[in-house]
Amino acid sequence: MVVWYFQHIVAYVLIAAVLSLVGKPLMVLFSRIRYKKWRLPTTVRAALTLLSIWLVFVLFFYIFTPLIIGQLNELSRVDVDGIIGRLDKPMHDVDLLVRKYASSDPEFSVKTALSHELEKIVNVTQISLFFGSLAATVKDFAIAIFAISFITFFFLKENNLFYQAIIILFPQRYEANIKRALSSIHRLLVRYFIGIFSDILCVMILLTLGLTFIAGFSWSQALFIGLLAGVLNMIPYVGQLISYALGTAICLVTAFSTDVALFPFLLKMLAVFFTVQAIDASVLQPFIYSNSVKAHPLEIFLIILIAGSLGGILGMLVAIPTYTVLRVFAKEFFNNFRVVRKLTEKI
């Protein structure tokens, strides 16, 4: 109950813990900077590491924000009536089938429904309202950034501060168990986060290159779709499907507004999507979500489904790290149960 009441603060601490984990290699790198017997003070190293982390985020948004805005502007200029006009004959045939088998409304029109949905997608007003609501949260976002930065700085400066804070929550007789658990968690989560970022990068590169050189998209549009797919791919399984659906919708809208032959274009685009999906599902995902946290793929899949039903997209995002932590602690404290021994035998 207390954790739920202070969920924002708990979230800040956990995010700071992850950032400090990411920043540890930089701390080691900066510790090697020395002149004779002089070395960079720990405070300076922590500040430089924190600055480097935020610099990466700033550069990311600096590079990709103009690209995203440009694609949104292109969507806002799409001729919806022209798109619908190119689909008149196929939609007329679909109308007849729907009225005959699926709809009791004699006035039902796929064309009208599709036009309405496309106008929602490319409506500049809707986009403006979205960014307006986004701007309304800037204050809370700034507070979160400051809080996370402040906590991360001290986690970096005092290497074991987060671990010590966890250890003192338990009775002293369990200290050895907690230290072993934290060591295992650190090792597994480092592998997991490295795998996650590698997966994002691979999906982004493969889709960008495939859509550019095979499907025939412009570089900026292919990069936009690749970035979208890569970032949403952080949501295991479902994120991949969402990104491909959104990417396909954007591609189709753009294709209909140009003179590109629809079906060859669509086939090439789907071939790229399915090929990347196959590579990701058969090679990348099992390695990351199974091997990196030492769990069976079916086990991971069920955990993600449960987390999604309980916490939605956010639950799916944190499902695997949370499950990893619970498994490690279960191994340390409940290893006398057969089910626990079975689930944690590979850790």
Residue pairs with C-beta under 8 A, 6 or more apart in sequence:
3 10
8 144
9 147
12 144
12 147
12 148
12 151
13 151
13 162
15 148
16 148
16 151
16 152
16 155
17 155
17 162
18 189
18 193
19 50
19 53
19 148
19 152
19 155
20 152
20 155
20 156
20 162
21 186
21 189
21 190
21 193
22 53
22 193
23 49
23 50
23 52
23 53
23 152
23 156
24 156
26 48
26 49
26 52
26 53
27 45
27 46
27 49
27 156
27 159
30 40
30 44
30 45
30 48
30 49
31 39
31 40
31 45
33 39
33 40
34 40
40 48
42 157
43 157
45 156
46 153
46 154
46 156
46 157
47 153
49 156
50 149
50 152
50 153
50 156
53 152
54 149
64 227
67 220
67 223
67 224
67 227
68 224
68 227
70 220
71 220
71 221
71 224
71 250
72 127
74 254
75 121
75 122
75 250
75 253
75 254
76 122
76 123
76 124
76 127
77 122
78 118
78 122
78 253
78 254
78 256
78 257
79 257
80 115
80 118
80 119
80 122
81 115
82 256
82 257
83 118
83 253
83 256
83 257
84 91
84 111
84 114
84 115
84 118
86 256
86 262
87 111
87 114
87 256
88 111
91 109
91 110
91 111
91 114
94 110
95 108
95 109
95 110
95 111
98 108
98 110
99 105
99 106
99 108
118 253
120 126
121 249
121 253
122 253
154 161
155 161
155 162
163 179
163 182
166 178
166 182
167 175
167 178
167 179
167 182
170 178
174 333
177 332
177 333
178 332
180 332
181 328
181 329
181 331
181 332
184 328
184 331
184 347
185 324
185 325
185 328
188 292
188 293
188 294
188 324
188 328
188 347
189 321
189 324
191 292
191 293
192 288
192 292
192 293
192 320
192 321
192 324
194 292
195 287
195 288
195 289
195 292
196 234
196 288
198 284
198 288
199 233
199 280
199 284
199 285
199 288
200 230
200 231
200 233
200 234
201 230
202 279
202 280
202 284
203 226
203 229
203 230
203 233
203 276
203 280
203 284
204 226
204 227
204 229
204 230
205 226
206 226
206 275
206 276
206 279
207 222
207 225
207 226
207 229
207 230
207 247
207 272
207 273
207 276
208 219
208 222
208 223
208 225
208 226
208 227
209 222
210 222
210 272
210 275
210 276
211 217
211 221
211 222
211 225
211 226
211 251
211 269
211 272
212 218
212 219
212 222
214 268
214 271
214 272
215 222
215 251
215 265
215 268
215 269
215 271
215 272
216 260
216 265
216 268
217 225
217 251
221 254
224 250
225 247
225 250
225 251
228 243
228 246
228 247
229 240
229 243
229 244
229 247
229 276
230 243
231 243
232 239
232 240
232 242
232 243
232 246
233 239
233 240
233 243
233 280
234 317
235 242
235 313
235 316
235 317
236 285
236 289
236 300
236 304
236 316
236 319
236 320
237 285
237 301
237 304
238 304
238 308
238 313
238 316
239 316
240 277
240 280
240 281
244 273
244 277
247 273
248 269
248 270
248 273
251 269
252 266
255 262
255 265
255 266
256 262
286 297
289 295
289 297
289 300
289 320
290 296
290 297
290 300
293 300
293 320
293 323
293 324
294 346
294 347
295 323
295 324
295 327
295 343
295 346
299 343
300 320
300 323
303 319
303 320
303 323
304 316
304 319
304 320
306 319
307 315
307 316
307 318
307 319
307 322
307 323
308 315
308 316
308 319
309 315
311 318
327 343
327 344
327 347
328 344
328 347
330 340
330 343
330 344
331 340
331 344
331 347
334 340
335 341
335 344
